[in-house]
Every structure is written in C-alpha cells, then in structure tokens.
Amino acid sequence: MRLLLLFLKEPLPGEVKTRLAATLGAEQAVVVYRAMVRLLLMQLSGLEQCHLRFCYTSDDAHDAIRFWILTEIMEAPEIKLNLEDIDFRAQGEGDLGARLTRAARQAFQEGYQKVAFIGSDCIEISSRWIQAAFAQLNDTHDAVIGPTPDGGYHLLAMQRDLPALFDGIPWSTSITCRVTTERAAEEGISLYKLPPLPDIDTEEDYKSALAGPLGARLRKMVESLERKF
C-alpha cells in the first residue's frame, strides 16, 4: 500500500505564494498558484497503485479545498485521477516539521508501507517521478529525497516512520535539504537522492518556469484562470 501526501493551502490572497505576491500582487499570485496546482494534478494523472491524500491548511478549509480540488478533477479532461483513490485531511497544528511528523505517523498506523510527501511548488513532478521514487524504497534505501536548486526539497519518501527527518529542520531555507541529508546520515538512515527539480517561489522562478518544458501549459492555465477570476 502506497500513499502520496500533497501539502497545499487554501488559495486566498496573502496566504499563498507570498514571495511571488511581493512583485506580482496578491490576487495574481493566487491565480498562478491555482494554475500550478491544476498543472500538478495533470502531471499526477495515471498514478497507479497509490492513494492520494490532500493535506490542507488552514484546518477549517475542508469544504473549500474539497470543492476546489474535486471541481478541477471533474471538469478538466486532462486530469485523470480516480476519485476513489483520493481523500482530504487537515494538516493540524504546529510548524511544518510537526505537521509532517503527524501525517507520516498516521499513514503508517493506517497500514501504508511506502509514503511520499510533495508540496505544490514544483510543477515538474509527475506520476512517473513518484513511481520512480517509490521504486527506490527497497532493501537498500530507507528514504528518498528530491532536492530543489534553492536548497529545499520537492519530495521526501520513506518506507517506515522516520520522525528524525522532520525534527528541528530549518524549513524554507537554503540549507533545508542539506540538514535533512545530514540528519539521515547521523541516524543511520539510508537516503537515495533524486535529480533536482525546480520549484516556483519568486517571480524569477515563475519566469524560468514559463520558459521551461511546461511553460506553454502553465501560461495557458494562468490565462484561463485570469478570465475566470
């Protein structure tokens, strides 16, 4: 049993993509964020033998998140995700480390044998990328990490509960991935490193994404949402 947890926020001005909003404006940052999530859902189409859980914040956003995500899945023919393999859960209280620790513990308590975490900042993650990460969880590797160029990571997967990888980590910094990797070595956790993938946090990142392999799709989705909102 495999589980992919996608951490995301309710798309509200001032709450999402704050670094992007600093230059594009809060309303436009929401449009870009919605487009990124739509593209990520498209990229995850075809995910096989894996349950998908949307872990959201704020905790009172359950109805808003369900309406948003389910509408995207049902109305976009390019998104092919089985609704029976999807659920929603609030992230709960605490910093990111506490929320990740809780989500991992619950997943393994529910009987999942391989668990992966992603956020909504990297649009190049795909179903095949997720499958490749799970494939590296074997007798050799306890966990898998996917770095980002800014020092963070776009994915973390594990085949047993490893709270040490979340405790005391400097989140959202240029050393997040390095400290996590060092922690794994200290704890005797065998860690496989995936190739890096870019994320979108700033206007510069956004412009790079528009010029990248998924740029045309991202631009089209942004323009579509601009007309809608």
C-alpha positions as CSV (number, residue, x, y, z in Angstrom):
1,M,0.0,0.0,0.0
2,R,1.4,3.3,-1.1
3,L,0.4,6.8,-0.2
4,L,1.2,10.2,-1.7
5,L,0.5,13.2,0.5
6,L,0.2,16.6,-1.3
7,F,0.5,19.5,1.1
8,L,-1.3,22.6,-0.1
9,K,-3.0,25.8,1.1
10,E,-6.4,27.3,0.6
11,P,-5.9,29.7,-2.4
12,L,-6.5,33.0,-0.6
13,P,-4.8,36.4,-1.3
14,G,-2.0,36.9,1.2
15,E,-1.9,33.2,2.2
16,V,-0.2,31.6,-0.9
17,K,2.9,32.4,-2.9
18,T,3.8,35.4,-0.7
19,R,7.2,35.9,-2.3
20,L,5.6,35.9,-5.7
21,A,2.9,38.2,-4.5
22,A,5.5,40.7,-3.4
23,T,6.1,41.5,-7.1
24,L,3.0,40.3,-8.9
25,G,0.4,41.3,-6.4
26,A,-1.6,39.0,-4.0
27,E,-4.5,38.4,-6.5
28,Q,-2.2,37.4,-9.4
29,A,-0.2,35.2,-7.1
30,V,-3.4,33.3,-6.3
31,V,-4.1,32.9,-10.0
32,V,-0.6,31.5,-10.5
33,Y,-1.0,29.2,-7.5
34,R,-4.2,27.8,-8.8
35,A,-2.7,27.2,-12.2
36,M,0.3,25.5,-10.7
37,V,-1.9,23.1,-8.7
38,R,-4.0,22.4,-11.8
39,L,-0.9,21.6,-13.8
40,L,0.4,19.4,-11.0
41,L,-2.8,17.4,-10.9
42,M,-2.5,16.9,-14.6
43,Q,1.1,15.7,-14.1
44,L,0.0,13.2,-11.5
45,S,-2.6,11.7,-13.8
46,G,-2.1,8.0,-14.2
47,L,-0.7,7.5,-10.7
48,E,-1.0,3.7,-10.2
49,Q,-1.4,1.6,-7.1
50,C,-1.2,4.7,-4.9
51,H,-3.7,6.6,-2.7
52,L,-3.6,10.4,-2.9
53,R,-4.2,12.5,0.2
54,F,-4.6,16.3,0.0
55,C,-3.3,17.7,3.3
56,Y,-4.6,21.2,3.6
57,T,-4.3,24.3,5.7
58,S,-6.0,26.2,7.3
59,D,-7.8,23.4,9.2
60,D,-11.2,25.0,8.7
61,A,-10.8,24.9,4.9
62,H,-12.1,21.4,4.4
63,D,-15.2,22.3,2.3
64,A,-13.3,25.0,0.3
65,I,-10.4,22.6,-0.5
66,R,-12.7,19.7,-1.5
67,F,-14.8,21.9,-3.8
68,W,-11.7,23.4,-5.4
69,I,-9.8,20.1,-6.0
70,L,-12.8,18.0,-6.9
71,T,-14.0,20.6,-9.4
72,E,-10.6,20.7,-11.0
73,I,-10.5,16.9,-11.4
74,M,-14.1,16.5,-12.7
75,E,-14.0,19.5,-15.1
76,A,-10.5,19.1,-16.6
77,P,-10.4,16.2,-19.1
78,E,-6.6,16.3,-18.9
79,I,-6.7,15.3,-15.2
80,K,-7.1,11.6,-14.9
81,L,-7.3,10.8,-11.2
82,N,-9.6,8.2,-9.6
83,L,-11.9,9.8,-7.0
84,E,-12.0,6.6,-5.1
85,D,-8.2,6.9,-4.5
86,I,-8.4,10.4,-3.0
87,D,-9.1,11.8,0.4
88,F,-8.6,15.0,2.3
89,R,-7.2,15.8,5.7
90,A,-6.3,18.9,7.7
91,Q,-2.6,19.3,8.4
92,G,-3.2,20.2,12.0
93,E,-1.3,22.5,14.4
94,G,2.4,23.1,14.7
95,D,5.3,24.0,12.4
96,L,5.9,22.1,9.2
97,G,8.0,19.5,10.9
98,A,5.2,18.7,13.4
99,R,2.7,18.5,10.7
100,L,4.8,16.2,8.5
101,T,5.6,14.0,11.5
102,R,1.9,13.7,12.4
103,A,1.0,12.9,8.8
104,A,3.7,10.2,8.4
105,R,2.8,8.6,11.7
106,Q,-0.9,8.4,10.8
107,A,-0.1,7.0,7.4
108,F,2.0,4.1,8.7
109,Q,-0.6,3.5,11.5
110,E,-3.2,3.1,8.8
111,G,-1.1,0.4,7.2
112,Y,0.6,2.2,4.3
113,Q,4.0,0.7,3.6
114,K,5.5,3.4,1.4
115,V,4.7,7.1,2.0
116,A,5.8,10.1,-0.1
117,F,5.3,13.9,0.6
118,I,5.2,16.6,-2.0
119,G,4.2,20.3,-2.0
120,S,2.6,22.4,-4.7
121,D,5.6,24.5,-5.6
122,C,7.1,22.0,-8.2
123,I,5.1,21.6,-11.3
124,E,7.5,19.1,-12.9
125,I,6.7,16.3,-10.5
126,S,4.8,13.6,-12.4
127,S,3.2,10.2,-11.8
128,R,6.3,8.6,-13.3
129,W,8.5,10.6,-11.0
130,I,6.5,9.4,-8.0
131,Q,6.7,5.8,-9.1
132,A,10.5,6.1,-9.6
133,A,10.8,7.5,-6.1
134,F,8.8,4.6,-4.6
135,A,10.9,2.1,-6.6
136,Q,14.0,3.3,-4.7
137,L,12.4,2.3,-1.4
138,N,13.9,-1.2,-1.1
139,D,16.3,-3.2,1.0
140,T,19.0,-0.6,0.2
141,H,17.2,2.7,0.9
142,D,15.0,3.7,3.8
143,A,14.1,7.1,2.3
144,V,14.3,9.1,-0.9
145,I,14.8,12.9,-1.2
146,G,14.4,15.2,-4.3
147,P,16.4,18.4,-4.0
148,T,15.5,21.8,-5.4
149,P,18.0,24.4,-6.6
150,D,17.3,26.8,-3.8
151,G,18.3,24.3,-1.1
152,G,14.9,22.8,-0.3
153,Y,13.4,19.6,-1.5
154,H,10.4,18.8,-3.7
155,L,9.8,15.2,-2.5
156,L,10.5,13.0,0.5
157,A,9.5,9.4,0.6
158,M,10.0,6.6,3.2
159,Q,9.1,3.1,3.9
160,R,9.0,3.4,7.7
161,D,8.2,6.2,10.2
162,L,11.3,8.4,10.4
163,P,10.4,11.4,12.7
164,A,14.1,12.3,12.9
165,L,13.9,13.7,9.3
166,F,11.4,16.3,10.4
167,D,12.6,17.3,13.9
168,G,14.5,20.6,14.2
169,I,14.9,21.1,10.5
170,P,15.4,24.7,9.3
171,W,12.4,24.9,7.0
172,S,12.2,27.2,3.9
173,T,15.9,28.0,3.9
174,S,18.8,27.3,1.7
175,I,20.0,24.5,3.9
176,T,16.8,22.5,4.4
177,C,17.8,19.6,2.1
178,R,21.4,19.6,3.4
179,V,20.4,19.5,7.0
180,T,17.9,16.7,6.3
181,T,20.5,14.7,4.5
182,E,23.0,15.2,7.3
183,R,20.3,14.1,9.8
184,A,19.7,10.9,7.8
185,A,23.4,10.1,8.0
186,E,23.6,10.8,11.7
187,E,20.6,8.5,12.3
188,G,21.8,5.7,10.1
189,I,19.0,6.2,7.6
190,S,20.0,5.2,4.0
191,L,18.9,8.0,1.8
192,Y,18.6,8.0,-2.0
193,K,18.9,11.3,-3.8
194,L,16.8,12.0,-6.9
195,P,17.9,14.5,-9.5
196,P,16.9,18.1,-8.6
197,L,13.7,19.7,-9.9
198,P,12.9,23.5,-9.8
199,D,10.2,25.0,-7.7
200,I,8.3,28.3,-8.1
201,D,8.6,30.7,-5.2
202,T,9.7,34.0,-6.8
203,E,8.9,36.0,-9.9
204,E,12.3,34.9,-11.3
205,D,11.3,31.2,-10.7
206,Y,8.0,31.9,-12.4
207,K,9.6,33.4,-15.5
208,S,12.0,30.4,-15.6
209,A,9.1,28.0,-15.5
210,L,7.3,29.9,-18.3
211,A,10.4,29.4,-20.4
212,G,10.7,25.7,-19.4
213,P,9.3,22.5,-20.7
214,L,5.8,23.1,-19.1
215,G,5.8,26.8,-19.7
216,A,3.2,26.8,-22.5
217,R,0.8,24.8,-20.4
218,L,1.3,26.9,-17.4
219,R,0.8,30.1,-19.3
220,K,-2.4,28.8,-20.9
221,M,-3.8,27.8,-17.5
222,V,-2.9,31.2,-16.0
223,E,-4.7,33.0,-18.8
224,S,-7.7,30.7,-18.4
225,L,-7.9,31.5,-14.7
226,E,-7.4,35.2,-15.3
227,R,-10.5,35.2,-17.4
228,K,-12.5,33.2,-14.8
229,F,-11.5,35.2,-11.8
